[in-house]
Every structure is written in structure tokens, then in C-alpha cells.
């Protein structure tokens, strides 16, 4: 996880190993949605003073 202070964004990455391209696309969508929601909720709850409100997934 990385923080980009000037842009007020949080970047986090993940990797999937599979030969099924369609399965990966579906999984990535769900993973991104889940990760963004979870990280947003945790950051807001534990550190409400932080300015980060945008979360970006990086494949």
C-alpha cells in the first residue's frame, strides 16, 4: 500500500495467477470493489483526520 499525499490517493496492489482471462476480469472487479471499500472504511474509522478519500487498485 502506498500513499500519494499531493493527490490524496491510496494505492494498493494485488496479483492473480490464472489462465482464465474472463475469470480474472470478473475476479479483479470484485477484488477491487472489496479492497477499496474495506480500506476506505478502515482508514476512515482508524484515522479520520487523514485526507485520503480516493483508492486506486494497481494490477
Short mmCIF file of the C-alpha atoms (twelve columns), coordinates in Angstrom:
data_MODEL
# 
_entry.id   MODEL 
# 
loop_
_atom_site.group_PDB 
_atom_site.id 
_atom_site.type_symbol 
_atom_site.label_atom_id 
_atom_site.label_alt_id 
_atom_site.label_comp_id 
_atom_site.label_asym_id 
_atom_site.label_seq_id 
_atom_site.Cartn_x 
_atom_site.Cartn_y 
_atom_site.Cartn_z 
_atom_site.pdbx_PDB_model_num 
ATOM 1  C CA . UNK A 1  0.000   0.000   0.000   1 
ATOM 2  C CA . UNK A 2  1.303   3.442   -0.906  1 
ATOM 3  C CA . UNK A 3  0.050   6.925   -0.116  1 
ATOM 4  C CA . UNK A 4  0.232   9.728   -2.669  1 
ATOM 5  C CA . UNK A 5  -0.043  12.787  -0.442  1 
ATOM 6  C CA . UNK A 6  -0.378  15.549  -3.082  1 
ATOM 7  C CA . UNK A 7  -3.183  13.660  -4.860  1 
ATOM 8  C CA . UNK A 8  -4.728  12.398  -1.608  1 
ATOM 9  C CA . UNK A 9  -4.895  8.857   -3.010  1 
ATOM 10 C CA . UNK A 10 -4.122  5.449   -1.589  1 
ATOM 11 C CA . UNK A 11 -2.624  2.873   -3.972  1 
ATOM 12 C CA . UNK A 12 -2.650  -0.843  -3.261  1 
ATOM 13 C CA . UNK A 13 -1.748  -3.761  -5.455  1 
ATOM 14 C CA . UNK A 14 -2.674  -7.398  -5.885  1 
ATOM 15 C CA . UNK A 15 -1.860  -10.282 -8.209  1 
ATOM 16 C CA . UNK A 16 -3.920  -13.180 -9.554  1 
ATOM 17 C CA . UNK A 17 -2.499  -16.327 -11.103 1 
ATOM 18 C CA . UNK A 18 -4.829  -17.922 -13.638 1 
ATOM 19 C CA . UNK A 19 -5.124  -18.868 -17.291 1 
ATOM 20 C CA . UNK A 20 -8.832  -17.955 -17.367 1 
ATOM 21 C CA . UNK A 21 -8.884  -14.370 -18.690 1 
ATOM 22 C CA . UNK A 22 -12.663 -13.982 -18.271 1 
ATOM 23 C CA . UNK A 23 -12.445 -15.318 -14.716 1 
ATOM 24 C CA . UNK A 24 -9.636  -12.900 -13.921 1 
ATOM 25 C CA . UNK A 25 -11.627 -9.920  -15.208 1 
ATOM 26 C CA . UNK A 26 -14.601 -10.845 -13.037 1 
ATOM 27 C CA . UNK A 27 -12.399 -11.538 -10.017 1 
ATOM 28 C CA . UNK A 28 -10.493 -8.268  -10.441 1 
ATOM 29 C CA . UNK A 29 -13.705 -6.278  -10.435 1 
ATOM 30 C CA . UNK A 30 -14.846 -7.917  -7.211  1 
ATOM 31 C CA . UNK A 31 -11.400 -7.692  -5.598  1 
ATOM 32 C CA . UNK A 32 -11.082 -4.002  -6.453  1 
ATOM 33 C CA . UNK A 33 -14.545 -3.239  -5.102  1 
ATOM 34 C CA . UNK A 34 -13.910 -5.162  -1.891  1 
ATOM 35 C CA . UNK A 35 -10.426 -3.800  -1.301  1 
ATOM 36 C CA . UNK A 36 -11.448 -0.185  -1.911  1 
ATOM 37 C CA . UNK A 37 -14.467 -0.418  0.392   1 
ATOM 38 C CA . UNK A 38 -12.538 -2.183  3.150   1 
ATOM 39 C CA . UNK A 39 -9.520  0.115   3.042   1 
ATOM 40 C CA . UNK A 40 -11.753 3.198   2.909   1 
ATOM 41 C CA . UNK A 41 -13.755 2.045   5.927   1 
ATOM 42 C CA . UNK A 42 -10.665 1.125   7.945   1 
ATOM 43 C CA . UNK A 43 -8.833  4.357   7.146   1 
ATOM 44 C CA . UNK A 44 -11.881 6.487   7.957   1 
ATOM 45 C CA . UNK A 45 -12.540 4.630   11.197  1 
ATOM 46 C CA . UNK A 46 -8.962  4.438   12.482  1 
ATOM 47 C CA . UNK A 47 -7.632  7.709   11.066  1 
ATOM 48 C CA . UNK A 48 -10.495 10.128  10.330  1 
ATOM 49 C CA . UNK A 49 -8.023  13.016  10.198  1 
ATOM 50 C CA . UNK A 50 -6.309  11.654  7.065   1 
ATOM 51 C CA . UNK A 51 -7.324  13.338  3.796   1 
ATOM 52 C CA . UNK A 52 -7.346  10.128  1.724   1 
ATOM 53 C CA . UNK A 53 -10.721 9.579   0.079   1 
ATOM 54 C CA . UNK A 54 -9.715  8.064   -3.271  1 
ATOM 55 C CA . UNK A 55 -8.474  4.472   -3.513  1 
ATOM 56 C CA . UNK A 56 -6.750  3.059   -6.598  1 
ATOM 57 C CA . UNK A 57 -6.046  -0.600  -7.340  1 
ATOM 58 C CA . UNK A 58 -2.943  -1.488  -9.339  1 
ATOM 59 C CA . UNK A 59 -2.671  -4.808  -11.138 1 
# 
